[in-house]
Amino acid sequence: MPEKPIVWLGTSLRDVRGFPEDARRQTGYQLYRVQAGLMPTDWKPVPSIGAGAQEIRIHTRLEHRVLFLARFADAVYVLHAFEKRTQATRQADLALARQRLAALLAIRVKRKER
């Protein structure tokens, strides 16, 4: 199976580039696994964002998260990436991922209507 391309939504690519080097390297490896049709080694579903949304958990001396959607055949969509500073995920991070997912789904609907 060919690898799916990654589509970075909003500032997600810039956000990952701001991670420390070890976290960037782990993020790249985990996204490569997703592109190849495999699951990340540490992940969880995030249904509060939307159907099929998942979270890659990056553990270094800091905690980082990458929220993504891989349910479509055309690409892996990275919704949001951030450093996690508390045990609970900030509502602002979840809301931003929900907004980006809603925008993505609206674009996909418009393409279908054409």
Phi and psi restraints in degrees (range 20) as a CNS / XPLOR table:
assign (resid 1 and name C) (resid 2 and name N)
       (resid 2 and name CA) (resid 2 and name C) 1.0 -68.9 20.0 2
assign (resid 2 and name N) (resid 2 and name CA)
       (resid 2 and name C) (resid 3 and name N) 1.0 153.7 20.0 2
assign (resid 2 and name C) (resid 3 and name N)
       (resid 3 and name CA) (resid 3 and name C) 1.0 -70.8 20.0 2
assign (resid 3 and name N) (resid 3 and name CA)
       (resid 3 and name C) (resid 4 and name N) 1.0 141.9 20.0 2
assign (resid 3 and name C) (resid 4 and name N)
       (resid 4 and name CA) (resid 4 and name C) 1.0 -77.9 20.0 2
assign (resid 4 and name N) (resid 4 and name CA)
       (resid 4 and name C) (resid 5 and name N) 1.0 143.3 20.0 2
assign (resid 4 and name C) (resid 5 and name N)
       (resid 5 and name CA) (resid 5 and name C) 1.0 -71.9 20.0 2
assign (resid 5 and name N) (resid 5 and name CA)
       (resid 5 and name C) (resid 6 and name N) 1.0 159.9 20.0 2
assign (resid 5 and name C) (resid 6 and name N)
       (resid 6 and name CA) (resid 6 and name C) 1.0 -101.5 20.0 2
assign (resid 6 and name N) (resid 6 and name CA)
       (resid 6 and name C) (resid 7 and name N) 1.0 131.9 20.0 2
assign (resid 6 and name C) (resid 7 and name N)
       (resid 7 and name CA) (resid 7 and name C) 1.0 -113.0 20.0 2
assign (resid 7 and name N) (resid 7 and name CA)
       (resid 7 and name C) (resid 8 and name N) 1.0 118.6 20.0 2
assign (resid 7 and name C) (resid 8 and name N)
       (resid 8 and name CA) (resid 8 and name C) 1.0 -92.3 20.0 2
assign (resid 8 and name N) (resid 8 and name CA)
       (resid 8 and name C) (resid 9 and name N) 1.0 118.9 20.0 2
assign (resid 8 and name C) (resid 9 and name N)
       (resid 9 and name CA) (resid 9 and name C) 1.0 -95.7 20.0 2
assign (resid 9 and name N) (resid 9 and name CA)
       (resid 9 and name C) (resid 10 and name N) 1.0 142.4 20.0 2
assign (resid 9 and name C) (resid 10 and name N)
       (resid 10 and name CA) (resid 10 and name C) 1.0 59.0 20.0 2
assign (resid 10 and name N) (resid 10 and name CA)
       (resid 10 and name C) (resid 11 and name N) 1.0 -131.4 20.0 2
assign (resid 10 and name C) (resid 11 and name N)
       (resid 11 and name CA) (resid 11 and name C) 1.0 -97.3 20.0 2
assign (resid 11 and name N) (resid 11 and name CA)
       (resid 11 and name C) (resid 12 and name N) 1.0 15.0 20.0 2
assign (resid 11 and name C) (resid 12 and name N)
       (resid 12 and name CA) (resid 12 and name C) 1.0 -58.8 20.0 2
assign (resid 12 and name N) (resid 12 and name CA)
       (resid 12 and name C) (resid 13 and name N) 1.0 -39.9 20.0 2
assign (resid 12 and name C) (resid 13 and name N)
       (resid 13 and name CA) (resid 13 and name C) 1.0 -66.0 20.0 2
assign (resid 13 and name N) (resid 13 and name CA)
       (resid 13 and name C) (resid 14 and name N) 1.0 -45.4 20.0 2
assign (resid 13 and name C) (resid 14 and name N)
       (resid 14 and name CA) (resid 14 and name C) 1.0 -61.0 20.0 2
assign (resid 14 and name N) (resid 14 and name CA)
       (resid 14 and name C) (resid 15 and name N) 1.0 -38.1 20.0 2
assign (resid 14 and name C) (resid 15 and name N)
       (resid 15 and name CA) (resid 15 and name C) 1.0 -64.8 20.0 2
assign (resid 15 and name N) (resid 15 and name CA)
       (resid 15 and name C) (resid 16 and name N) 1.0 -44.0 20.0 2
assign (resid 15 and name C) (resid 16 and name N)
       (resid 16 and name CA) (resid 16 and name C) 1.0 -65.1 20.0 2
assign (resid 16 and name N) (resid 16 and name CA)
       (resid 16 and name C) (resid 17 and name N) 1.0 -39.4 20.0 2
assign (resid 16 and name C) (resid 17 and name N)
       (resid 17 and name CA) (resid 17 and name C) 1.0 -62.8 20.0 2
assign (resid 17 and name N) (resid 17 and name CA)
       (resid 17 and name C) (resid 18 and name N) 1.0 -21.4 20.0 2
assign (resid 17 and name C) (resid 18 and name N)
       (resid 18 and name CA) (resid 18 and name C) 1.0 -84.2 20.0 2
assign (resid 18 and name N) (resid 18 and name CA)
       (resid 18 and name C) (resid 19 and name N) 1.0 -8.3 20.0 2
assign (resid 18 and name C) (resid 19 and name N)
       (resid 19 and name CA) (resid 19 and name C) 1.0 -67.1 20.0 2
assign (resid 19 and name N) (resid 19 and name CA)
       (resid 19 and name C) (resid 20 and name N) 1.0 155.3 20.0 2
assign (resid 19 and name C) (resid 20 and name N)
       (resid 20 and name CA) (resid 20 and name C) 1.0 -61.2 20.0 2
assign (resid 20 and name N) (resid 20 and name CA)
       (resid 20 and name C) (resid 21 and name N) 1.0 157.8 20.0 2
assign (resid 20 and name C) (resid 21 and name N)
       (resid 21 and name CA) (resid 21 and name C) 1.0 -54.5 20.0 2
assign (resid 21 and name N) (resid 21 and name CA)
       (resid 21 and name C) (resid 22 and name N) 1.0 -44.5 20.0 2
assign (resid 21 and name C) (resid 22 and name N)
       (resid 22 and name CA) (resid 22 and name C) 1.0 -64.3 20.0 2
assign (resid 22 and name N) (resid 22 and name CA)
       (resid 22 and name C) (resid 23 and name N) 1.0 -37.6 20.0 2
assign (resid 22 and name C) (resid 23 and name N)
       (resid 23 and name CA) (resid 23 and name C) 1.0 -70.4 20.0 2
assign (resid 23 and name N) (resid 23 and name CA)
       (resid 23 and name C) (resid 24 and name N) 1.0 -37.8 20.0 2
assign (resid 23 and name C) (resid 24 and name N)
       (resid 24 and name CA) (resid 24 and name C) 1.0 -61.7 20.0 2
assign (resid 24 and name N) (resid 24 and name CA)
       (resid 24 and name C) (resid 25 and name N) 1.0 -44.4 20.0 2
assign (resid 24 and name C) (resid 25 and name N)
       (resid 25 and name CA) (resid 25 and name C) 1.0 -62.0 20.0 2
assign (resid 25 and name N) (resid 25 and name CA)
       (resid 25 and name C) (resid 26 and name N) 1.0 -45.9 20.0 2
assign (resid 25 and name C) (resid 26 and name N)
       (resid 26 and name CA) (resid 26 and name C) 1.0 -64.9 20.0 2
assign (resid 26 and name N) (resid 26 and name CA)
       (resid 26 and name C) (resid 27 and name N) 1.0 -38.9 20.0 2
assign (resid 26 and name C) (resid 27 and name N)
       (resid 27 and name CA) (resid 27 and name C) 1.0 -60.7 20.0 2
assign (resid 27 and name N) (resid 27 and name CA)
       (resid 27 and name C) (resid 28 and name N) 1.0 -46.0 20.0 2
assign (resid 27 and name C) (resid 28 and name N)
       (resid 28 and name CA) (resid 28 and name C) 1.0 -59.4 20.0 2
assign (resid 28 and name N) (resid 28 and name CA)
       (resid 28 and name C) (resid 29 and name N) 1.0 -42.9 20.0 2
assign (resid 28 and name C) (resid 29 and name N)
       (resid 29 and name CA) (resid 29 and name C) 1.0 -65.3 20.0 2
assign (resid 29 and name N) (resid 29 and name CA)
       (resid 29 and name C) (resid 30 and name N) 1.0 -44.4 20.0 2
assign (resid 29 and name C) (resid 30 and name N)
       (resid 30 and name CA) (resid 30 and name C) 1.0 -65.5 20.0 2
assign (resid 30 and name N) (resid 30 and name CA)
       (resid 30 and name C) (resid 31 and name N) 1.0 -39.7 20.0 2
assign (resid 30 and name C) (resid 31 and name N)
       (resid 31 and name CA) (resid 31 and name C) 1.0 -67.6 20.0 2
assign (resid 31 and name N) (resid 31 and name CA)
       (resid 31 and name C) (resid 32 and name N) 1.0 -34.6 20.0 2
assign (resid 31 and name C) (resid 32 and name N)
       (resid 32 and name CA) (resid 32 and name C) 1.0 -60.7 20.0 2
assign (resid 32 and name N) (resid 32 and name CA)
       (resid 32 and name C) (resid 33 and name N) 1.0 -42.3 20.0 2
assign (resid 32 and name C) (resid 33 and name N)
       (resid 33 and name CA) (resid 33 and name C) 1.0 -59.3 20.0 2
assign (resid 33 and name N) (resid 33 and name CA)
       (resid 33 and name C) (resid 34 and name N) 1.0 -43.8 20.0 2
assign (resid 33 and name C) (resid 34 and name N)
       (resid 34 and name CA) (resid 34 and name C) 1.0 -64.4 20.0 2
assign (resid 34 and name N) (resid 34 and name CA)
       (resid 34 and name C) (resid 35 and name N) 1.0 -42.7 20.0 2
assign (resid 34 and name C) (resid 35 and name N)
       (resid 35 and name CA) (resid 35 and name C) 1.0 -58.6 20.0 2
assign (resid 35 and name N) (resid 35 and name CA)
       (resid 35 and name C) (resid 36 and name N) 1.0 -34.5 20.0 2
assign (resid 35 and name C) (resid 36 and name N)
       (resid 36 and name CA) (resid 36 and name C) 1.0 -83.4 20.0 2
assign (resid 36 and name N) (resid 36 and name CA)
       (resid 36 and name C) (resid 37 and name N) 1.0 2.0 20.0 2
assign (resid 36 and name C) (resid 37 and name N)
       (resid 37 and name CA) (resid 37 and name C) 1.0 89.9 20.0 2
assign (resid 37 and name N) (resid 37 and name CA)
       (resid 37 and name C) (resid 38 and name N) 1.0 9.9 20.0 2
assign (resid 37 and name C) (resid 38 and name N)
       (resid 38 and name CA) (resid 38 and name C) 1.0 -99.8 20.0 2
assign (resid 38 and name N) (resid 38 and name CA)
       (resid 38 and name C) (resid 39 and name N) 1.0 167.0 20.0 2
assign (resid 38 and name C) (resid 39 and name N)
       (resid 39 and name CA) (resid 39 and name C) 1.0 -90.1 20.0 2
assign (resid 39 and name N) (resid 39 and name CA)
       (resid 39 and name C) (resid 40 and name N) 1.0 149.8 20.0 2
assign (resid 39 and name C) (resid 40 and name N)
       (resid 40 and name CA) (resid 40 and name C) 1.0 -61.5 20.0 2
assign (resid 40 and name N) (resid 40 and name CA)
       (resid 40 and name C) (resid 41 and name N) 1.0 160.0 20.0 2
assign (resid 40 and name C) (resid 41 and name N)
       (resid 41 and name CA) (resid 41 and name C) 1.0 -74.3 20.0 2
assign (resid 41 and name N) (resid 41 and name CA)
       (resid 41 and name C) (resid 42 and name N) 1.0 -26.8 20.0 2
assign (resid 41 and name C) (resid 42 and name N)
       (resid 42 and name CA) (resid 42 and name C) 1.0 -137.5 20.0 2
assign (resid 42 and name N) (resid 42 and name CA)
       (resid 42 and name C) (resid 43 and name N) 1.0 110.1 20.0 2
assign (resid 42 and name C) (resid 43 and name N)
       (resid 43 and name CA) (resid 43 and name C) 1.0 -151.6 20.0 2
assign (resid 43 and name N) (resid 43 and name CA)
       (resid 43 and name C) (resid 44 and name N) 1.0 169.0 20.0 2
assign (resid 43 and name C) (resid 44 and name N)
       (resid 44 and name CA) (resid 44 and name C) 1.0 -154.2 20.0 2
assign (resid 44 and name N) (resid 44 and name CA)
       (resid 44 and name C) (resid 45 and name N) 1.0 151.7 20.0 2
assign (resid 44 and name C) (resid 45 and name N)
       (resid 45 and name CA) (resid 45 and name C) 1.0 -72.0 20.0 2
assign (resid 45 and name N) (resid 45 and name CA)
       (resid 45 and name C) (resid 46 and name N) 1.0 151.3 20.0 2
assign (resid 45 and name C) (resid 46 and name N)
       (resid 46 and name CA) (resid 46 and name C) 1.0 -129.5 20.0 2
assign (resid 46 and name N) (resid 46 and name CA)
       (resid 46 and name C) (resid 47 and name N) 1.0 74.7 20.0 2
assign (resid 46 and name C) (resid 47 and name N)
       (resid 47 and name CA) (resid 47 and name C) 1.0 -63.9 20.0 2
assign (resid 47 and name N) (resid 47 and name CA)
       (resid 47 and name C) (resid 48 and name N) 1.0 -19.4 20.0 2
assign (resid 47 and name C) (resid 48 and name N)
       (resid 48 and name CA) (resid 48 and name C) 1.0 -67.5 20.0 2
assign (resid 48 and name N) (resid 48 and name CA)
       (resid 48 and name C) (resid 49 and name N) 1.0 -18.6 20.0 2
assign (resid 48 and name C) (resid 49 and name N)
       (resid 49 and name CA) (resid 49 and name C) 1.0 -84.3 20.0 2
assign (resid 49 and name N) (resid 49 and name CA)
       (resid 49 and name C) (resid 50 and name N) 1.0 -43.4 20.0 2
assign (resid 49 and name C) (resid 50 and name N)
       (resid 50 and name CA) (resid 50 and name C) 1.0 162.1 20.0 2
assign (resid 50 and name N) (resid 50 and name CA)
       (resid 50 and name C) (resid 51 and name N) 1.0 166.4 20.0 2
assign (resid 50 and name C) (resid 51 and name N)
       (resid 51 and name CA) (resid 51 and name C) 1.0 -59.9 20.0 2
assign (resid 51 and name N) (resid 51 and name CA)
       (resid 51 and name C) (resid 52 and name N) 1.0 127.2 20.0 2
assign (resid 51 and name C) (resid 52 and name N)
       (resid 52 and name CA) (resid 52 and name C) 1.0 87.7 20.0 2
assign (resid 52 and name N) (resid 52 and name CA)
       (resid 52 and name C) (resid 53 and name N) 1.0 -6.5 20.0 2
assign (resid 52 and name C) (resid 53 and name N)
       (resid 53 and name CA) (resid 53 and name C) 1.0 -70.5 20.0 2
assign (resid 53 and name N) (resid 53 and name CA)
       (resid 53 and name C) (resid 54 and name N) 1.0 137.9 20.0 2
assign (resid 53 and name C) (resid 54 and name N)
       (resid 54 and name CA) (resid 54 and name C) 1.0 -135.2 20.0 2
assign (resid 54 and name N) (resid 54 and name CA)
       (resid 54 and name C) (resid 55 and name N) 1.0 162.3 20.0 2
assign (resid 54 and name C) (resid 55 and name N)
       (resid 55 and name CA) (resid 55 and name C) 1.0 -124.3 20.0 2
assign (resid 55 and name N) (resid 55 and name CA)
       (resid 55 and name C) (resid 56 and name N) 1.0 125.5 20.0 2
assign (resid 55 and name C) (resid 56 and name N)
       (resid 56 and name CA) (resid 56 and name C) 1.0 -89.3 20.0 2
assign (resid 56 and name N) (resid 56 and name CA)
       (resid 56 and name C) (resid 57 and name N) 1.0 132.2 20.0 2
assign (resid 56 and name C) (resid 57 and name N)
       (resid 57 and name CA) (resid 57 and name C) 1.0 -105.5 20.0 2
assign (resid 57 and name N) (resid 57 and name CA)
       (resid 57 and name C) (resid 58 and name N) 1.0 117.4 20.0 2
assign (resid 57 and name C) (resid 58 and name N)
       (resid 58 and name CA) (resid 58 and name C) 1.0 -106.9 20.0 2
assign (resid 58 and name N) (resid 58 and name CA)
       (resid 58 and name C) (resid 59 and name N) 1.0 119.0 20.0 2
assign (resid 58 and name C) (resid 59 and name N)
       (resid 59 and name CA) (resid 59 and name C) 1.0 -110.9 20.0 2
assign (resid 59 and name N) (resid 59 and name CA)
       (resid 59 and name C) (resid 60 and name N) 1.0 111.7 20.0 2
assign (resid 59 and name C) (resid 60 and name N)
       (resid 60 and name CA) (resid 60 and name C) 1.0 -128.5 20.0 2
assign (resid 60 and name N) (resid 60 and name CA)
       (resid 60 and name C) (resid 61 and name N) 1.0 -150.8 20.0 2
assign (resid 60 and name C) (resid 61 and name N)
       (resid 61 and name CA) (resid 61 and name C) 1.0 -67.1 20.0 2
assign (resid 61 and name N) (resid 61 and name CA)
       (resid 61 and name C) (resid 62 and name N) 1.0 -18.1 20.0 2
assign (resid 61 and name C) (resid 62 and name N)
       (resid 62 and name CA) (resid 62 and name C) 1.0 -117.0 20.0 2
assign (resid 62 and name N) (resid 62 and name CA)
       (resid 62 and name C) (resid 63 and name N) 1.0 169.0 20.0 2
assign (resid 62 and name C) (resid 63 and name N)
       (resid 63 and name CA) (resid 63 and name C) 1.0 -107.5 20.0 2
assign (resid 63 and name N) (resid 63 and name CA)
       (resid 63 and name C) (resid 64 and name N) 1.0 133.9 20.0 2
assign (resid 63 and name C) (resid 64 and name N)
       (resid 64 and name CA) (resid 64 and name C) 1.0 -129.9 20.0 2
assign (resid 64 and name N) (resid 64 and name CA)
       (resid 64 and name C) (resid 65 and name N) 1.0 152.3 20.0 2
assign (resid 64 and name C) (resid 65 and name N)
       (resid 65 and name CA) (resid 65 and name C) 1.0 -132.5 20.0 2
assign (resid 65 and name N) (resid 65 and name CA)
       (resid 65 and name C) (resid 66 and name N) 1.0 145.0 20.0 2
assign (resid 65 and name C) (resid 66 and name N)
       (resid 66 and name CA) (resid 66 and name C) 1.0 -128.5 20.0 2
assign (resid 66 and name N) (resid 66 and name CA)
       (resid 66 and name C) (resid 67 and name N) 1.0 117.3 20.0 2
assign (resid 66 and name C) (resid 67 and name N)
       (resid 67 and name CA) (resid 67 and name C) 1.0 -96.4 20.0 2
assign (resid 67 and name N) (resid 67 and name CA)
       (resid 67 and name C) (resid 68 and name N) 1.0 129.4 20.0 2
assign (resid 67 and name C) (resid 68 and name N)
       (resid 68 and name CA) (resid 68 and name C) 1.0 -145.9 20.0 2
assign (resid 68 and name N) (resid 68 and name CA)
       (resid 68 and name C) (resid 69 and name N) 1.0 168.9 20.0 2
assign (resid 68 and name C) (resid 69 and name N)
       (resid 69 and name CA) (resid 69 and name C) 1.0 -134.8 20.0 2
assign (resid 69 and name N) (resid 69 and name CA)
       (resid 69 and name C) (resid 70 and name N) 1.0 124.4 20.0 2
assign (resid 69 and name C) (resid 70 and name N)
       (resid 70 and name CA) (resid 70 and name C) 1.0 -125.6 20.0 2
assign (resid 70 and name N) (resid 70 and name CA)
       (resid 70 and name C) (resid 71 and name N) 1.0 17.3 20.0 2
assign (resid 70 and name C) (resid 71 and name N)
       (resid 71 and name CA) (resid 71 and name C) 1.0 -77.1 20.0 2
assign (resid 71 and name N) (resid 71 and name CA)
       (resid 71 and name C) (resid 72 and name N) 1.0 -16.9 20.0 2
assign (resid 71 and name C) (resid 72 and name N)
       (resid 72 and name CA) (resid 72 and name C) 1.0 -90.8 20.0 2
assign (resid 72 and name N) (resid 72 and name CA)
       (resid 72 and name C) (resid 73 and name N) 1.0 147.8 20.0 2
assign (resid 72 and name C) (resid 73 and name N)
       (resid 73 and name CA) (resid 73 and name C) 1.0 -72.8 20.0 2
assign (resid 73 and name N) (resid 73 and name CA)
       (resid 73 and name C) (resid 74 and name N) 1.0 -21.5 20.0 2
assign (resid 73 and name C) (resid 74 and name N)
       (resid 74 and name CA) (resid 74 and name C) 1.0 -81.2 20.0 2
assign (resid 74 and name N) (resid 74 and name CA)
       (resid 74 and name C) (resid 75 and name N) 1.0 -26.2 20.0 2
assign (resid 74 and name C) (resid 75 and name N)
       (resid 75 and name CA) (resid 75 and name C) 1.0 -168.6 20.0 2
assign (resid 75 and name N) (resid 75 and name CA)
       (resid 75 and name C) (resid 76 and name N) 1.0 165.8 20.0 2
assign (resid 75 and name C) (resid 76 and name N)
       (resid 76 and name CA) (resid 76 and name C) 1.0 -99.7 20.0 2
assign (resid 76 and name N) (resid 76 and name CA)
       (resid 76 and name C) (resid 77 and name N) 1.0 123.3 20.0 2
assign (resid 76 and name C) (resid 77 and name N)
       (resid 77 and name CA) (resid 77 and name C) 1.0 -103.2 20.0 2
assign (resid 77 and name N) (resid 77 and name CA)
       (resid 77 and name C) (resid 78 and name N) 1.0 118.0 20.0 2
assign (resid 77 and name C) (resid 78 and name N)
       (resid 78 and name CA) (resid 78 and name C) 1.0 -90.3 20.0 2
assign (resid 78 and name N) (resid 78 and name CA)
       (resid 78 and name C) (resid 79 and name N) 1.0 116.0 20.0 2
assign (resid 78 and name C) (resid 79 and name N)
       (resid 79 and name CA) (resid 79 and name C) 1.0 -85.1 20.0 2
assign (resid 79 and name N) (resid 79 and name CA)
       (resid 79 and name C) (resid 80 and name N) 1.0 -40.3 20.0 2
assign (resid 79 and name C) (resid 80 and name N)
       (resid 80 and name CA) (resid 80 and name C) 1.0 -165.8 20.0 2
assign (resid 80 and name N) (resid 80 and name CA)
       (resid 80 and name C) (resid 81 and name N) 1.0 149.7 20.0 2
assign (resid 80 and name C) (resid 81 and name N)
       (resid 81 and name CA) (resid 81 and name C) 1.0 -139.4 20.0 2
assign (resid 81 and name N) (resid 81 and name CA)
       (resid 81 and name C) (resid 82 and name N) 1.0 139.2 20.0 2
assign (resid 81 and name C) (resid 82 and name N)
       (resid 82 and name CA) (resid 82 and name C) 1.0 -160.8 20.0 2
assign (resid 82 and name N) (resid 82 and name CA)
       (resid 82 and name C) (resid 83 and name N) 1.0 162.0 20.0 2
assign (resid 82 and name C) (resid 83 and name N)
       (resid 83 and name CA) (resid 83 and name C) 1.0 -88.9 20.0 2
assign (resid 83 and name N) (resid 83 and name CA)
       (resid 83 and name C) (resid 84 and name N) 1.0 133.2 20.0 2
assign (resid 83 and name C) (resid 84 and name N)
       (resid 84 and name CA) (resid 84 and name C) 1.0 -100.1 20.0 2
assign (resid 84 and name N) (resid 84 and name CA)
       (resid 84 and name C) (resid 85 and name N) 1.0 124.0 20.0 2
assign (resid 84 and name C) (resid 85 and name N)
       (resid 85 and name CA) (resid 85 and name C) 1.0 -108.9 20.0 2
assign (resid 85 and name N) (resid 85 and name CA)
       (resid 85 and name C) (resid 86 and name N) 1.0 -12.0 20.0 2
assign (resid 85 and name C) (resid 86 and name N)
       (resid 86 and name CA) (resid 86 and name C) 1.0 -131.6 20.0 2
assign (resid 86 and name N) (resid 86 and name CA)
       (resid 86 and name C) (resid 87 and name N) 1.0 169.7 20.0 2
assign (resid 86 and name C) (resid 87 and name N)
       (resid 87 and name CA) (resid 87 and name C) 1.0 -65.7 20.0 2
assign (resid 87 and name N) (resid 87 and name CA)
       (resid 87 and name C) (resid 88 and name N) 1.0 -38.1 20.0 2
assign (resid 87 and name C) (resid 88 and name N)
       (resid 88 and name CA) (resid 88 and name C) 1.0 -88.6 20.0 2
assign (resid 88 and name N) (resid 88 and name CA)
       (resid 88 and name C) (resid 89 and name N) 1.0 143.8 20.0 2
assign (resid 88 and name C) (resid 89 and name N)
       (resid 89 and name CA) (resid 89 and name C) 1.0 -75.9 20.0 2
assign (resid 89 and name N) (resid 89 and name CA)
       (resid 89 and name C) (resid 90 and name N) 1.0 133.2 20.0 2
assign (resid 89 and name C) (resid 90 and name N)
       (resid 90 and name CA) (resid 90 and name C) 1.0 -61.4 20.0 2
assign (resid 90 and name N) (resid 90 and name CA)
       (resid 90 and name C) (resid 91 and name N) 1.0 140.2 20.0 2
assign (resid 90 and name C) (resid 91 and name N)
       (resid 91 and name CA) (resid 91 and name C) 1.0 -61.8 20.0 2
assign (resid 91 and name N) (resid 91 and name CA)
       (resid 91 and name C) (resid 92 and name N) 1.0 -32.4 20.0 2
assign (resid 91 and name C) (resid 92 and name N)
       (resid 92 and name CA) (resid 92 and name C) 1.0 -63.4 20.0 2
assign (resid 92 and name N) (resid 92 and name CA)
       (resid 92 and name C) (resid 93 and name N) 1.0 -37.9 20.0 2
assign (resid 92 and name C) (resid 93 and name N)
       (resid 93 and name CA) (resid 93 and name C) 1.0 -67.3 20.0 2
assign (resid 93 and name N) (resid 93 and name CA)
       (resid 93 and name C) (resid 94 and name N) 1.0 -42.3 20.0 2
assign (resid 93 and name C) (resid 94 and name N)
       (resid 94 and name CA) (resid 94 and name C) 1.0 -65.5 20.0 2
assign (resid 94 and name N) (resid 94 and name CA)
       (resid 94 and name C) (resid 95 and name N) 1.0 -41.4 20.0 2
assign (resid 94 and name C) (resid 95 and name N)
       (resid 95 and name CA) (resid 95 and name C) 1.0 -63.6 20.0 2
assign (resid 95 and name N) (resid 95 and name CA)
       (resid 95 and name C) (resid 96 and name N) 1.0 -41.2 20.0 2
assign (resid 95 and name C) (resid 96 and name N)
       (resid 96 and name CA) (resid 96 and name C) 1.0 -63.0 20.0 2
assign (resid 96 and name N) (resid 96 and name CA)
       (resid 96 and name C) (resid 97 and name N) 1.0 -43.2 20.0 2
assign (resid 96 and name C) (resid 97 and name N)
       (resid 97 and name CA) (resid 97 and name C) 1.0 -63.8 20.0 2
assign (resid 97 and name N) (resid 97 and name CA)
       (resid 97 and name C) (resid 98 and name N) 1.0 -40.1 20.0 2
assign (resid 97 and name C) (resid 98 and name N)
       (resid 98 and name CA) (resid 98 and name C) 1.0 -62.4 20.0 2
assign (resid 98 and name N) (resid 98 and name CA)
       (resid 98 and name C) (resid 99 and name N) 1.0 -42.2 20.0 2
assign (resid 98 and name C) (resid 99 and name N)
       (resid 99 and name CA) (resid 99 and name C) 1.0 -62.1 20.0 2
assign (resid 99 and name N) (resid 99 and name CA)
       (resid 99 and name C) (resid 100 and name N) 1.0 -45.1 20.0 2
assign (resid 99 and name C) (resid 100 and name N)
       (resid 100 and name CA) (resid 100 and name C) 1.0 -66.6 20.0 2
assign (resid 100 and name N) (resid 100 and name CA)
       (resid 100 and name C) (resid 101 and name N) 1.0 -37.5 20.0 2
assign (resid 100 and name C) (resid 101 and name N)
       (resid 101 and name CA) (resid 101 and name C) 1.0 -65.6 20.0 2
assign (resid 101 and name N) (resid 101 and name CA)
       (resid 101 and name C) (resid 102 and name N) 1.0 -43.0 20.0 2
assign (resid 101 and name C) (resid 102 and name N)
       (resid 102 and name CA) (resid 102 and name C) 1.0 -61.1 20.0 2
assign (resid 102 and name N) (resid 102 and name CA)
       (resid 102 and name C) (resid 103 and name N) 1.0 -41.1 20.0 2
assign (resid 102 and name C) (resid 103 and name N)
       (resid 103 and name CA) (resid 103 and name C) 1.0 -65.2 20.0 2
assign (resid 103 and name N) (resid 103 and name CA)
       (resid 103 and name C) (resid 104 and name N) 1.0 -41.9 20.0 2
assign (resid 103 and name C) (resid 104 and name N)
       (resid 104 and name CA) (resid 104 and name C) 1.0 -61.0 20.0 2
assign (resid 104 and name N) (resid 104 and name CA)
       (resid 104 and name C) (resid 105 and name N) 1.0 -46.4 20.0 2
assign (resid 104 and name C) (resid 105 and name N)
       (resid 105 and name CA) (resid 105 and name C) 1.0 -64.7 20.0 2
assign (resid 105 and name N) (resid 105 and name CA)
       (resid 105 and name C) (resid 106 and name N) 1.0 -36.7 20.0 2
assign (resid 105 and name C) (resid 106 and name N)
       (resid 106 and name CA) (resid 106 and name C) 1.0 -64.2 20.0 2
assign (resid 106 and name N) (resid 106 and name CA)
       (resid 106 and name C) (resid 107 and name N) 1.0 -41.2 20.0 2
assign (resid 106 and name C) (resid 107 and name N)
       (resid 107 and name CA) (resid 107 and name C) 1.0 -64.3 20.0 2
assign (resid 107 and name N) (resid 107 and name CA)
       (resid 107 and name C) (resid 108 and name N) 1.0 -41.9 20.0 2
assign (resid 107 and name C) (resid 108 and name N)
       (resid 108 and name CA) (resid 108 and name C) 1.0 -64.7 20.0 2
assign (resid 108 and name N) (resid 108 and name CA)
       (resid 108 and name C) (resid 109 and name N) 1.0 -37.0 20.0 2
assign (resid 108 and name C) (resid 109 and name N)
       (resid 109 and name CA) (resid 109 and name C) 1.0 -65.9 20.0 2
assign (resid 109 and name N) (resid 109 and name CA)
       (resid 109 and name C) (resid 110 and name N) 1.0 -43.9 20.0 2
assign (resid 109 and name C) (resid 110 and name N)
       (resid 110 and name CA) (resid 110 and name C) 1.0 -62.0 20.0 2
assign (resid 110 and name N) (resid 110 and name CA)
       (resid 110 and name C) (resid 111 and name N) 1.0 -38.8 20.0 2
assign (resid 110 and name C) (resid 111 and name N)
       (resid 111 and name CA) (resid 111 and name C) 1.0 -63.5 20.0 2
assign (resid 111 and name N) (resid 111 and name CA)
       (resid 111 and name C) (resid 112 and name N) 1.0 -39.0 20.0 2
assign (resid 111 and name C) (resid 112 and name N)
       (resid 112 and name CA) (resid 112 and name C) 1.0 -66.2 20.0 2
assign (resid 112 and name N) (resid 112 and name CA)
       (resid 112 and name C) (resid 113 and name N) 1.0 -33.4 20.0 2
assign (resid 112 and name C) (resid 113 and name N)
       (resid 113 and name CA) (resid 113 and name C) 1.0 -71.7 20.0 2
assign (resid 113 and name N) (resid 113 and name CA)
       (resid 113 and name C) (resid 114 and name N) 1.0 -19.5 20.0 2
